[in-house]
């Protein structure tokens, strides 16, 4: 079978956007590194000539308003073209030849498509970095980085745990790195903002790596806790009154945790299913849901020797399981199978 010519088609080129940087720019780079003919062409520059010369076109994220028209326009130009889409909305019934998913949760949510390819959020921005060496410190710096709405899930026991730890064990400084600056983020106590010292930093590609490495541990909240709601216990709503009831996005993934693991920041992550693949044996990081769980994890990481041990284990795990070129080859092989069918 001849080598496939692949074109990534994003709505626009913007390395400050994770949906472009990770899913398009990085994987195009990985494809090139393993000898695959791949390039990036923004949607507004995509010509009929390029389409006819291509075997596979992968439509980027952030194209909600143009996905359907783009798909049918491409097939009209070349019916044999393989058209894929990167994590399209679940409520879009478009017959893509394949879709990309960033976690098992998302694989399930997109499983009505004929072909779903699982890929990992491995950022070249952090890949092969030296990991942080942890030392004893008087202030435990906790890092949150990622999409701003996840800040609002600090209500799941995390707010109280941070405040209690700050009062009883060690002073805490929370570093928040998001796409917005401090004045734009509407985050108050009702949305889980803890009453501790907080430093807000806008995510910038030039210095985000140093901003993260300034901290001692990373946290990945995102699950919304419904445990305190009054629910009748039956076959629909659990078996026991003490059951956990929670809510998370169908596109939940462990990408934020992988960044911390790449850089050597021990991580505490929520109960999103894909986090258990990373931290299920407690050797590479910890998961938490209740106030007591978050507090216990913070207490464990207050020991810098524990932080160094977990950081090394996590990096070893990433190096073994998350080589981007291995994932890129798997990605390409899955497309080849689709072409063969």
C-alpha positions as MATLAB code, in Angstrom:
seq = 'XXXXXXXXXXXXXXXXXXXXXXXXXXXXXXXXXXXXXXXXXXXXXXXXXXXXXXXXXXXXXXXXXXXXXXXXXXXXXXXXXXXXXXXXXXXXXXXXXXXXXXXXXXXXXXXXXXXXXXXXXXXXXXXXXXXXXXXXXXXXXXXXXXXXXXXXXXXXXXXXXXXXXXXXXXXXXXXXXXXXXXXXXXXXXXXXXXXXXXXXXXXXXXXXXXXXXXXXXXXXXXXXXXXXXXXXXXXXXXXXXXXXXXXXXXXXXXXXXXXXXXXXXXXXXXXXXXXXXXXXXXXXXXXXXXXXXXXXXXXXXXXXXXXXXXXXXXXXXXXXXXXXXXXXXXXXXXXXXXXXX';
ca = [
       0.000    0.000    0.000;
       1.372    3.413   -0.958;
       2.238    6.001    1.655;
      -0.664    8.274    2.471;
      -0.493   12.030    2.016;
      -2.066   13.676    5.050;
      -3.259   17.262    5.455;
      -4.329   18.770    8.772;
      -6.923   21.515    8.232;
      -7.405   23.803   11.253;
      -9.753   26.775   11.360;
      -6.693   28.915   12.047;
      -3.080   28.630   13.175;
      -2.634   29.616   16.810;
      -0.028   27.867   18.971;
      -1.464   29.489   22.088;
      -4.551   27.299   21.659;
      -4.177   23.746   22.941;
      -6.620   22.384   20.383;
      -4.259   23.535   17.620;
      -0.909   23.163   19.369;
      -1.385   19.577   20.576;
      -3.747   18.023   18.054;
      -2.469   19.641   14.860;
       0.964   21.234   15.161;
       2.472   18.552   17.398;
       1.067   15.513   15.598;
       1.956   16.937   12.199;
       5.487   17.312   13.563;
       5.496   13.744   14.911;
       4.256   12.408   11.562;
       7.076   14.194    9.771;
       9.618   12.800   12.231;
       8.608    9.207   11.427;
       8.692    9.843    7.683;
       5.017   10.441    6.923;
       4.016   12.998    4.279;
       1.997   15.417    6.392;
       1.393   19.158    6.310;
      -0.885   21.855    7.740;
      -3.171   23.961    5.551;
      -5.604   26.430    7.197;
      -9.204   26.088    6.055;
      -9.195   29.412    4.197;
      -6.159   28.311    2.129;
      -7.391   24.829    1.264;
      -7.685   24.548   -2.517;
      -9.292   21.965   -4.768;
      -5.799   21.081   -6.042;
      -4.560   20.294   -2.522;
      -7.632   18.169   -1.828;
      -7.193   16.137   -5.020;
      -3.513   15.528   -4.232;
      -4.280   14.326   -0.695;
      -5.308   10.923    0.659;
      -6.377   11.992    4.152;
      -7.679   15.296    5.483;
      -8.038   15.758    9.226;
     -10.335   18.597   10.249;
      -9.239   20.453   13.370;
     -11.130   21.450   16.471;
     -12.877   24.809   16.888;
     -14.689   24.337   13.563;
     -18.165   23.749   14.951;
     -19.876   26.065   12.466;
     -18.090   24.696    9.409;
     -17.529   20.970   10.075;
     -20.579   19.729    8.186;
     -20.111   21.912    5.119;
     -16.361   21.153    5.064;
     -16.943   17.399    5.159;
     -19.435   17.319    2.283;
     -17.432   19.814    0.215;
     -14.320   17.653    0.530;
     -16.164   14.463   -0.428;
     -17.661   16.240   -3.438;
     -14.192   17.122   -4.701;
     -12.769   13.631   -4.068;
     -15.101   10.872   -2.938;
     -12.250    8.457   -2.126;
     -10.719   10.979    0.290;
     -10.519    9.849    3.910;
     -11.936   12.645    6.058;
     -11.335   12.608    9.803;
     -12.227   15.046   12.554;
     -10.464   15.849   15.802;
     -12.804   15.387   18.785;
     -15.983   16.638   17.067;
     -19.051   17.479   19.169;
     -21.038   14.425   20.236;
     -24.260   15.932   18.912;
     -22.929   16.201   15.324;
     -24.178   13.341   13.164;
     -21.643   13.632   10.331;
     -20.384   10.376    8.697;
     -16.650   10.996    9.155;
     -14.366    8.169    8.091;
     -12.764    8.444   11.518;
     -12.715   10.704   14.562;
      -9.955   11.368   17.062;
     -10.543   11.033   20.796;
      -8.284   12.134   23.631;
      -9.425    9.694   26.313;
     -11.438    6.538   26.892;
     -14.279    8.729   28.120;
     -14.320   10.540   24.810;
     -13.956    7.290   22.853;
     -17.166    6.130   24.463;
     -18.993    9.384   23.790;
     -18.033    9.229   20.096;
     -18.511    5.477   19.693;
     -21.466    5.913   17.332;
     -18.852    6.738   14.670;
     -17.548    3.761   12.690;
     -13.887    4.419   13.526;
     -12.662    6.115   16.708;
      -8.898    6.541   17.137;
      -7.539    7.116   20.632;
      -4.640    9.511   20.904;
      -2.719   11.013   23.804;
      -2.230   14.635   24.845;
       1.572   14.597   24.635;
       2.851   18.157   24.323;
       6.171   18.658   22.536;
       6.440   21.869   24.567;
       7.284   19.766   27.637;
       8.534   16.495   26.148;
      12.022   15.385   27.265;
      12.311   18.263   29.758;
      14.498   17.920   32.829;
      12.266   17.118   35.781;
      12.152   19.347   38.835;
      14.320   18.441   41.827;
      12.270   19.086   44.962;
      13.695   20.577   48.139;
      12.305   21.368   51.552;
      10.218   24.520   51.449;
       8.253   26.600   53.928;
       5.490   27.356   51.428;
       3.866   24.605   49.347;
       3.169   26.047   45.903;
       0.217   24.344   44.239;
      -0.248   24.726   40.484;
      -3.498   24.714   38.549;
      -3.149   25.105   34.787;
      -5.770   24.668   32.141;
      -9.215   25.726   31.049;
     -10.755   28.332   33.366;
     -14.136   26.564   33.945;
     -12.382   23.718   35.799;
     -11.560   26.201   38.546;
     -15.221   26.098   39.494;
     -14.932   22.438   40.496;
     -12.768   23.297   43.513;
     -16.065   22.957   45.357;
     -15.625   19.169   45.402;
     -13.834   19.111   48.750;
     -10.715   20.738   47.306;
     -11.457   24.231   48.623;
     -11.875   23.062   52.218;
      -8.877   20.727   51.990;
      -6.545   23.502   50.819;
      -7.768   25.892   53.520;
      -7.437   23.279   56.265;
      -3.958   22.226   55.094;
      -2.892   25.881   54.919;
      -4.055   26.379   58.516;
      -2.936   23.122   60.144;
       0.139   21.882   58.270;
       1.900   24.311   55.954;
       1.367   27.654   54.281;
      -0.036   27.272   50.768;
       0.332   29.441   47.695;
      -1.997   28.598   44.822;
      -0.783   29.447   41.307;
      -3.544   29.643   38.690;
      -2.453   29.572   35.038;
      -5.303   29.934   32.546;
      -6.187   31.542   29.233;
      -7.476   34.644   31.047;
      -5.843   37.229   33.253;
      -6.844   37.850   36.880;
      -9.337   40.611   36.122;
     -11.241   38.517   33.597;
     -11.718   35.433   35.780;
     -14.910   35.640   37.809;
     -13.951   33.268   40.617;
     -15.228   33.710   44.145;
     -15.897   31.571   47.214;
     -19.249   30.328   45.895;
     -17.351   28.790   42.961;
     -14.764   27.150   45.190;
     -12.099   29.828   45.480;
     -10.065   28.954   48.604;
      -9.111   31.610   51.136;
      -5.331   31.311   50.644;
      -2.689   33.336   48.808;
      -3.345   33.079   45.066;
      -1.146   34.140   42.163;
      -2.893   34.460   38.789;
      -0.888   34.101   35.590;
      -2.106   34.207   32.017;
      -1.014   31.176   29.970;
       1.746   32.236   27.589;
       3.709   29.822   25.444;
       6.934   31.715   26.094;
       6.978   31.171   29.841;
       4.317   28.614   30.832;
       6.914   25.904   31.370;
       8.862   28.066   33.840;
       5.617   29.162   35.497;
       4.669   25.531   36.160;
       8.152   24.548   37.333;
       8.021   27.342   39.902;
       5.491   25.201   41.803;
       5.833   22.072   43.943;
       2.759   20.024   43.026;
       0.046   20.023   40.386;
      -3.697   19.574   40.802;
      -6.249   18.548   38.177;
      -9.823   19.164   39.338;
     -12.735   18.911   36.924;
     -15.313   16.586   38.439;
     -18.415   18.181   39.934;
     -19.520   16.651   43.207;
     -23.208   15.870   43.608;
     -22.783   13.720   46.717;
     -24.639   16.121   49.007;
     -27.796   16.105   46.908;
     -30.731   14.188   48.335;
     -31.213   11.146   46.127;
     -33.479    8.157   46.622;
     -31.358    5.025   46.718;
     -32.640    2.520   44.173;
     -31.483    0.618   41.083;
     -31.217    3.906   39.176;
     -29.463    6.018   41.799;
     -26.929    3.722   43.400;
     -27.002    1.034   46.024;
     -25.987    2.720   49.285;
     -26.523    6.118   50.900;
     -22.727    6.542   51.064;
     -22.202    6.125   47.296;
     -20.366    8.841   45.380;
     -22.401   10.685   42.771;
     -20.405   12.816   40.354;
     -20.537   14.547   36.999;
     -17.785   15.097   34.432;
     -17.492   16.143   30.783;
     -17.787   13.459   28.120;
     -14.566   14.940   26.683;
     -12.682   14.634   29.971;
      -9.024   13.665   29.502;
      -5.791   13.425   31.476;
      -3.775   15.892   29.388;
      -3.240   18.389   32.211;
      -1.858   15.638   34.421;
       0.525   14.420   31.715;
       2.087   17.895   31.560;
       2.851   17.766   35.293;
       4.276   14.265   34.905;
       6.515   15.414   32.059;
       7.933   18.220   34.207;
       8.288   16.361   37.514;
       5.452   17.903   39.516;
       3.677   15.271   41.637;
      -0.005   15.385   40.790;
      -3.337   15.068   42.545;
      -6.127   14.447   40.049;
      -9.869   14.044   40.361;
     -11.959   10.955   39.674;
     -12.136   11.402   35.902;
     -11.763    7.828   34.584;
      -8.640    8.382   32.474;
      -6.747    9.669   35.526;
      -6.827    6.195   37.083;
      -4.741    4.820   34.221;
      -1.953    7.158   35.323;
      -2.326    7.056   39.096;
      -4.235    3.871   39.894;
      -1.374    2.236   41.791;
      -0.453    5.461   43.673;
       3.176    5.208   42.534;
       3.050    7.990   39.930;
       0.536   10.328   41.563;
      -2.695   10.407   43.532;
      -6.418   10.767   42.895;
      -8.901   12.421   45.233;
     -12.564   13.339   45.429;
     -13.573   14.056   49.022;
     -12.189   16.785   51.260;
     -10.392   14.102   53.269;
      -8.888   12.608   50.105;
      -7.512   15.922   48.854;
      -6.187   16.780   52.325;
      -4.455   13.420   52.713;
      -2.770   13.824   49.320;
      -1.576   17.344   50.157;
      -0.182   16.084   53.452;
       1.715   13.284   51.677;
       3.242   15.719   49.199;
       4.306   18.126   51.940;
       7.321   15.822   52.295;
       9.790   16.790   49.566;
      11.309   13.288   49.511;
       7.900   11.884   48.607;
       7.623   14.513   45.883;
      10.955   13.496   44.355;
      10.052    9.812   44.467;
       6.664   10.318   42.807;
       8.139   12.724   40.238;
      10.713   10.156   39.125;
       8.161    7.325   38.986;
       5.791    9.496   36.958;
       8.460   10.506   34.465;
       9.556    6.887   34.020;
       5.927    5.968   33.328;
       5.574    8.767   30.769;
       8.799    7.816   29.005;
       7.638    4.199   28.746;
       3.971    4.679   27.859;
       3.802    8.104   26.192;
       6.493    8.292   23.533;
       4.856   10.663   21.004;
       6.421    8.935   18.006;
       4.977    5.585   19.099;
       1.536    7.166   19.408;
       1.944    8.882   16.013;
       2.830    5.554   14.364;
      -0.223    3.975   15.969;
      -2.340    6.884   14.716;
      -1.063    6.400   11.158;
      -1.483    2.612   11.269;
      -5.127    3.043   12.280;
      -5.695    5.330    9.289;
      -4.019    2.746    7.024;
      -6.511    0.119    8.245;
      -9.386    2.429    7.377;
      -7.891    3.013    3.916;
      -7.522   -0.745    3.478;
     -11.207   -1.287    4.223;
];
